[in-house]
Amino acid sequence: MEITAKVPETSLKIKQKAIVIGGSIAGLLIARVLTDYFDQVTIVERDRFPDEPQPRSGVPQSHQLHVLLTQGYRTLNQLFPGLEEELASWDVYTLNWTADLKWLLPGGWSPHFPSELKTQSCSRNLLEFLIRKRLAAYSNLEFKETTIVTGLLLNPNRTAVEGVKLRHSNGTETQLTAQFIVDASGRNSQTPQWLKSLGYEPPQETIVNAFLGYSTRWYEYAGNEPLDYKALYLMPRAPHQSRGGVLYRVEGNRWIIGLIGVGKDYPPTDEVGFLEFARSLRNSEVYEAIKNAQPISPIYGYRRTENRLRHYEGLSRFPNNFVVVGDAVCVFNPVYGQGMTVAGLAALLLDQCFKQHTKSNSNPDLKNLGKQFQKKLALANKVPWLMATGEDLRWFTTEGEQPSVMTRFLQWYIEQVIFLASDQAEVYQAFMEVIHMTKPSTVFFRPSILLSVMRRMLSRHHKS
């Protein structure tokens, strides 16, 4: 399929240059938005991008399972019209999350019914490849591969970022100037150190670490019997059942199998240990699926799963013409599958900020746009952050920020909702809508759900 992209003709065009540090999915989506506003957008990436949907060294978790939530799927199709059809040509699977996911919740198996919560199940490598392919068709976008950003350049009065320092693969060092710079370099972002070296205060950090680890292996599905699911999740249950497992079908008739352990109960990466860990889960579904299956990859371990929030919104001084996005700002425990969806929402948020800024300024100089964006991004990240850390803080072994009284109440209340979700389709629907970011968490306090929680608590009280 030949892809062409037309740069929009818009009165909002800023007629200048922009730089995106990092070719992660967050960086790619931000770059897509910037093509609507800048004459030239440059993505600087330390890796060399593969010519096929393959893992790359700069994404150490690229062998692991990545889930695109429904809101993220809708966002990508908004940014890249026709992406759904492109994915379909790669033999991906349409996944209805309330009908095709078999989820062992704390209270039992999830109910099954069709809904509007749909995505296409594919690997992160395929998704990133197709997004890059789309962006390559934009005449005002370029990729600068195998190049490392080593620092920021400030203007003479040190109030704005005006470019970056580069180190190329041959060892030469150059500089690249632009009117707008985005750090999308991921959890290893050097922006805190760069700001400090330039005379700015680095952001405060909040870390919540449940010490969760993965072991992941890819399998070829060769079963003769059709399965009654396209994804399966055996959920760990705080505070004592620390083990879980995931099966997720992707393109090419392959399955990604992930074993999960919380509180440093890390799944092994050797053959015997991997199978024994799967056998030890509170349900045999994962073990039965893989015990005779044909593996097509090594076993990949991953343990860097702490939640980390950098509070750029709290800085009293922040340089103009500069923003920080994605994992460089807020990293979630990846077990909750929020990262790619939150990255897409951040791209739409930046688009809104540009629209508002350019409409209110006949000659937009982008002054204070970055600081305003960081504050709005912090608000957008608040709910997914509370969802992820609230769940992680259920474990006694978790280290980091202790929950407030309100957080403890929300933890308790959501726990009741999760228990009810296995028995009541309405509750499960609301639970999944919040998880997939299509509805706000306030739906948990819908009168019918609130009444169900109260009835559950009264029933438990009478039984005790």
Rosetta blueprint (number, residue, H / E / L):
1 M L
2 E L
3 I L
4 T L
5 A L
6 K L
7 V L
8 P L
9 E L
10 T L
11 S L
12 L L
13 K L
14 I L
15 K L
16 Q L
17 K E
18 A E
19 I E
20 V E
21 I E
22 G L
23 G L
24 S L
25 I H
26 A H
27 G H
28 L H
29 L H
30 I H
31 A H
32 R H
33 V H
34 L H
35 T L
36 D L
37 Y L
38 F L
39 D L
40 Q E
41 V E
42 T E
43 I E
44 V E
45 E L
46 R L
47 D L
48 R L
49 F L
50 P L
51 D L
52 E L
53 P L
54 Q L
55 P L
56 R L
57 S L
58 G L
59 V L
60 P L
61 Q L
62 S L
63 H L
64 Q L
65 L L
66 H L
67 V L
68 L L
69 L L
70 T H
71 Q H
72 G H
73 Y H
74 R H
75 T H
76 L H
77 N H
78 Q H
79 L H
80 F L
81 P L
82 G L
83 L H
84 E H
85 E H
86 E H
87 L H
88 A H
89 S L
90 W L
91 D L
92 V L
93 Y E
94 T E
95 L E
96 N E
97 W L
98 T L
99 A L
100 D L
101 L E
102 K E
103 W E
104 L E
105 L E
106 P L
107 G L
108 G E
109 W E
110 S L
111 P L
112 H L
113 F L
114 P L
115 S L
116 E L
117 L L
118 K E
119 T E
120 Q E
121 S E
122 C L
123 S L
124 R H
125 N H
126 L H
127 L H
128 E H
129 F H
130 L H
131 I H
132 R H
133 K H
134 R H
135 L H
136 A H
137 A L
138 Y L
139 S L
140 N L
141 L E
142 E E
143 F E
144 K E
145 E L
146 T L
147 T E
148 I E
149 V E
150 T E
151 G E
152 L E
153 L E
154 L E
155 N L
156 P L
157 N L
158 R L
159 T L
160 A E
161 V E
162 E E
163 G E
164 V E
165 K E
166 L E
167 R E
168 H E
169 S L
170 N L
171 G L
172 T L
173 E E
174 T E
175 Q E
176 L E
177 T E
178 A L
179 Q L
180 F E
181 I E
182 V E
183 D E
184 A L
185 S L
186 G L
187 R L
188 N L
189 S L
190 Q L
191 T H
192 P H
193 Q H
194 W H
195 L H
196 K H
197 S H
198 L L
199 G L
200 Y L
201 E L
202 P L
203 P L
204 Q L
205 E E
206 T E
207 I E
208 V E
209 N E
210 A L
211 F L
212 L L
213 G E
214 Y E
215 S E
216 T E
217 R E
218 W E
219 Y E
220 E E
221 Y L
222 A L
223 G L
224 N L
225 E L
226 P L
227 L L
228 D L
229 Y L
230 K L
231 A E
232 L E
233 Y E
234 L E
235 M L
236 P L
237 R E
238 A L
239 P L
240 H L
241 Q E
242 S L
243 R E
244 G E
245 G E
246 V E
247 L E
248 Y E
249 R E
250 V E
251 E L
252 G L
253 N L
254 R E
255 W E
256 I E
257 I E
258 G E
259 L E
260 I E
261 G E
262 V L
263 G L
264 K L
265 D L
266 Y L
267 P L
268 P L
269 T L
270 D L
271 E H
272 V H
273 G H
274 F H
275 L H
276 E H
277 F H
278 A H
279 R H
280 S L
281 L L
282 R L
283 N L
284 S L
285 E H
286 V H
287 Y H
288 E H
289 A H
290 I H
291 K L
292 N L
293 A L
294 Q E
295 P E
296 I L
297 S L
298 P L
299 I L
300 Y E
301 G E
302 Y E
303 R L
304 R L
305 T L
306 E L
307 N E
308 R E
309 L E
310 R E
311 H L
312 Y H
313 E H
314 G H
315 L L
316 S L
317 R L
318 F L
319 P L
320 N E
321 N L
322 F E
323 V E
324 V E
325 V L
326 G H
327 D H
328 A H
329 V L
330 C E
331 V E
332 F L
333 N L
334 P H
335 V H
336 Y H
337 G L
338 Q L
339 G H
340 M H
341 T H
342 V H
343 A H
344 G H
345 L H
346 A H
347 A H
348 L H
349 L H
350 L H
351 D H
352 Q H
353 C H
354 F H
355 K H
356 Q H
357 H H
358 T H
359 K H
360 S L
361 N L
362 S L
363 N L
364 P L
365 D L
366 L L
367 K L
368 N L
369 L H
370 G H
371 K H
372 Q H
373 F H
374 Q H
375 K H
376 K H
377 L H
378 A H
379 L H
380 A H
381 N H
382 K H
383 V H
384 P H
385 W H
386 L H
387 M H
388 A H
389 T H
390 G H
391 E H
392 D H
393 L L
394 R L
395 W L
396 F L
397 T L
398 T L
399 E E
400 G E
401 E L
402 Q L
403 P L
404 S L
405 V H
406 M H
407 T H
408 R H
409 F H
410 L H
411 Q H
412 W H
413 Y H
414 I H
415 E H
416 Q H
417 V H
418 I H
419 F H
420 L H
421 A H
422 S L
423 D L
424 Q L
425 A H
426 E H
427 V H
428 Y H
429 Q H
430 A H
431 F H
432 M H
433 E H
434 V H
435 I H
436 H L
437 M L
438 T L
439 K L
440 P L
441 S H
442 T H
443 V H
444 F H
445 F H
446 R L
447 P H
448 S H
449 I H
450 L H
451 L H
452 S H
453 V H
454 M H
455 R H
456 R H
457 M H
458 L H
459 S H
460 R H
461 H H
462 H H
463 K H
464 S L
